[in-house]
Amino acid sequence: MTKATQSDPTLAQVTMTLAAIADTAATSSPSGETLQEQAQRAMRGVTAQLNDSALATRGTWRLMWLAFSPDNANLAYIASKSDGSNQFAVAVRGTIDNPTDIMEDLDVSTVVPFTAGGSADVAVSAGAMAAFTQVATARGITGMPVEQVPEGRPGWPDTVVPSGTTLTQALAGLLASAPFKPQPTVYVTGHSLGGCIATMLATYLQAQTWSANKPQFALVTFAAPTAGLKSFADYVDSRPWSLNERYVNAYDVVPGAWSDLPTAKGWYPAPGPTANEEVKLLLTEIDLLRKGNVYVQPSAKSTRTVNADYSMYDKELVNKTTGDFLRQVAFQHAHSTYLTLLGAPVVPAGRR
């Protein structure tokens, strides 16, 4: 994939940047801050990153709503674009942890109906359903800063979203005050577990009744593990998306959970690292967590694979050791690696 010009970032670069901002601007501080203090810091971090013109988002997006899940594990935010294109983005952050913990984070031994998506015949993992429910029911935090219109940016949206609203309520309010032409587009995106949740969340949002200014929805995910069985994958593929793309690093383990995890036992190509017996046993044990449930990713027609030739890897992590393999897994899964593979600037850590 070639780099976009400075004036023309690709949609993949923009949405991956929005997803990375959700990851980097909301990590817990070791200072023992309160949840409210962390929330305020997250808002400052997201706002500062969205205003950064050096990123693929070019400083043209504004934070409109942000919420943590009740247990503070997940985060989502809504941003609005200021160029008159009537674009909105819903970015989801999953649990922040290492890739192995991410794969162990969800209860995949049990499947449940995903009725929130509009169909009773769709099955997802109980863990994915729990994560989705937390994000869908989270309330926007208090004290959302009202930004001044940045100099030289006419048309900057000025809608203020009330605190305490859910994501759906906040988005409905924003759409009601948005222009009717062009038709609003809502991009739902996320990296890693955030991408898994985003797949469910986008389906849920699309199934809602939008009484005013009905939007079109686009689903763009990165490094997402599988949310459900074939019934869910087929349902996602059948929806009338304006765009449906799933980006996968060919040597990222996480997207293989839970549909194709054993493939990683044959990784990595020369110069390595290659999986030793301890790594193969670990992958087998993790894969057994699904208890025979057959998980399926949404259609391969929407998959965009990067790094297929293994040209990008951490050159310090090539020895046949468990440590090198797991750290190479972390490198391949990192949002910074995905941004680099897409030719986009890496998102720096959020403001502390």
N, C-alpha and C positions, 0 to 999 in steps of 0.2 A: 504494500500500500504506500503510495507516494505521499510526501508531505504536502499539505496545503500551503498556499501562499499566506503571507501575513494578513492580507485583507480578506481571505476567503477560507476560513477553517471549515473542515468537513463536519457533517452532522455527528459522525462518530466521535470526532475530537471534542465537540462541544458537550455531548451527552456524557462521555466518559469523564470530562472535567467536572461537570456538575455532580456526577456520582462520587468522584474523588473528593470533592469539597465536603460532601456529607461524611466521608470517612475521616478526613484530616482535621476538621474544624470542631470536632465534638468529643475528642478523647478525654478521659478523666484526668484530672490533675492530681499529682501526688501530694498536694498541699492539704488535703482533707477538707476541701471546699464543700459547701452545701449544694444540694441539687439546684437550687435557684441560682447560686453563683455559677455553677457549671453551665446552666442554661443560658445565662447572660453572656458568659464567655463564648459559648457556642455561637450565639447570635452575632457577637462581634467578629468571631472568626469567619463565619459564613459571609457576613457583609463585606469584610475586608477582602476576602478572596474573590467574591463576585465583582468587586470594584477594581480588581487587578487587571489592567488592560494587557498585561504581558501573557496572560493565560489564553487558552483557545476561546473562552467565553468573552474575551475582549472588553470586559467591564460593562457589558450591555444588559446584564441581568440584575434584578433587584429581589432581595429576600422579602417575601410577603407573609409567610407563616412558617412556624417551626414547632415541632413537638417531640418530646421524648416518650417512649413507651413507659407504662407505670413502673416497671422494674429498672428503667434507665438503660436497658440493653440495646434498644433500637431507637433510631431517630429518622424522621422524615421532614422535608421542607418543601415549600412551594416557592418557585421563583417566577418572575414575569419579565419578558423581554421588552425593551423600551423603544424598538425601532419601528413601531407601527405594524409589525407583522402578526400581531395578536397571538403570540406564542407563550405558552406556560410550560413549566417543567415541574414534575413531582420527582424528587430524588430521595431514595431510600438508603439508609445505612443499616447494615446488619450488625450482629455482635462483633465487636472489635477484638480479635484474638488471632492466634496463629492458624494456618490452614488445617492442621490436624484436629485442633479443637473445634474449628468450624464444622468439620465433617461429623464430629461426635456431638455437636451441639443440638442437633435436631433428633426428635424421636421419629425414626423411620421404620420402626418395627410395627407400627399401627397406622392404618389409613382411615380417613374419615371423609364424609361427603363435604364437598366445597359448594354448599348451597349459596354462599355469598356471591358467587360468580354468575348466578342465574340459572343453574342447572342442578338438579338433585342427583344426577347420574355421573357426577364427576368426583374422582377420589384423589386426595392429596395426603401427604404424611401428617400425622397428628402434630409433629413439631413445627412443620411449615404453617399449619393452620393456626397454631398458637401464636407464632411470630406475626403472621398476617393480622390476626385479630387485635393484637396489641397495637400495631401501627394504625389500623383502621379506626380504632376507638380512642386513640390518644388525643388529648386536648392540648391545643396551642398554649404555650406558656405565657404568663403575664409579662408585661413590660416590654412588648415588642417595640423596638425603636422605630420611630417615624423618621425616615431619612429625608434630608433635603434634596431637592433636585440637583444632581451634579451639574456643574457648569458645562455648557455646551451640549447638554443632552435633552433637547426638547421632546415632549411626548412621554417623559418618564411617568409610569403609572403612579397615581397618588391615592389609590384605594387603601384604606386602613382596615385590616382584618381584626375583628374583635378577639380578645383573648378568650380561652375556654372553648373555642370551636373545634370540632373534629376536622379532619382533612377534607372530607366530602362537603361539610358545611362551608369551610373556608373557600374551597374551589368554586362552589356554587355562587358564593357572594362575589368572587372575583370575576366569574364569567358573566354574571348579571350586569356588572358595571362595565364590561368590556365592549368594544365595538362589535357589531354584527357582521361586518365585512372588513377583511376577509374572515371566513369561518375560523373560530378559535381552534388552535391545535394544542393538545396537551401531550407532552412527551413524558412518559413514565420510565424512569431509569434507575439503575443501581448496579453496584459492583459486588461480587461475591454473594454472601447471604442476602445482601440488599437487592441483588438481581433476582434471586429466588422469590423474595417477598414482592418485588416490583411486578413480576409476572402475574402473581395472584392479584395484586392491588389494581393493576391496569384492567384485568378482566372484570373485577368488582366495580371499578369506576365506570367502565363502559356499559355495564348492566343497569346503572342507575337511570332514573328518569330525570332528565335535565329540562326543567320547565321553561327555562329562558336561555337563549343563546347556546344551543346544543353544540358541544365541541366534537371534533374528530380526535381519536386517540392514536398515539404512536407508542410502541413498546420497543425499547432498545436496552438490552442488558449486556453485562460484561462479567465473565467468569462465574456465572450463576450455577450452583448445584441444582439438581432436579427437585421440583416441588411435588410431583405426583405421578400417578400411573398413566397408562396410555389414554385413558378416558379424559384426563386433564390435558395432556399434550394435544390430543385431537381437538378438544374444545377451544384451546388457545389458538390453534391453527385455523379454526373455522370462523373466528371472529373477524368483523370487517375493519381491520386496522388500516390506518393511513400508511403505516409502516410497521413492520415487525422484523427486527434484526437481533440476533444473539451473537455476540463476539466471544471467541474462545481462543486462548493461547494454546497451540497444539500440545505444549508440554506443561500445562497447568493441570494438576491433579484434581482440583476442586470441581470443575465442571463435569468430571467423570463420576462424581458422587451424585446420584446413586445408580446411574445407568451403565457405567462402563469403568468402574474403578480398577478391576484387575489388570487392565491394559498397562497401567503404570508400573507393573512388575517388570516389564521389559525395557524400562527407561534407565538412563538417558542415552542418546547416541554419543559416539566419540566426540569429545574427549571425556564424557561422563558428567556426573557420577552415575554408576550403574547400581541397581538395587541389589543389596546383599540379602542374605537369608533372613536377617532380622527385619529388614524393610518389607520383604515379601510377606512375612508373617504378620507384621503390623497392618499391611493393606488388606490381608485376608480377614483379620479380626475386625477391622472397621467395616468391611463389606458385609460381614455376617450380621451387623446391626440391623440390616433391613429385613431379616427373618424371612427371606424368600419373596418378599414383595418385588415385583418387576417394575422399576421406575423407568420412565421414558421422557427424554427431553423433547420440547416442541420441535416442529419440523426442521429437518436438515436444510430445507430450501431457504430458511431464514438465517442459517449459520454462516458467520464470516470467520474464517480461521486465519490466525496470524502466527508467525514464527514457525511455520511448518518445516523449515529447513534447519531449525535449532541454531540459527545464527546469533541469537541473543541469549546469553547465559552468564552466570556469575563465574568468571574464570578462576576465582579462588576456591570454588566449591566443586571439584571434579574428582576427588578421591572416592574410592569404594568404601565409604564409611556411612553409618547410619546418620551421623551428624551432618555430613556434607549433603547427603540426599535430602534430608528434611529441610535444611537451609536453602538448598536449590529449589525445593518445592515452594518455600516461602517467597523466594525471589521471583520465580515464574508467576506466582499468583498476585504479586503486589500491584496496586493500582498504578504505581510509578512505572512499572514494567509495561503495563498495558498502554499507558499514555505514550511512552517512548516508542513502542511498536506501532502505534497509530500516528506517530509523527507530531505529537502535541507536547507542549511544555509540561513539565512535571509540576504538580500542585505542591507548594510548600506547606509546612505545618501551619495550623491555624494560630491565631493570636492567643497568647496566654493571658 
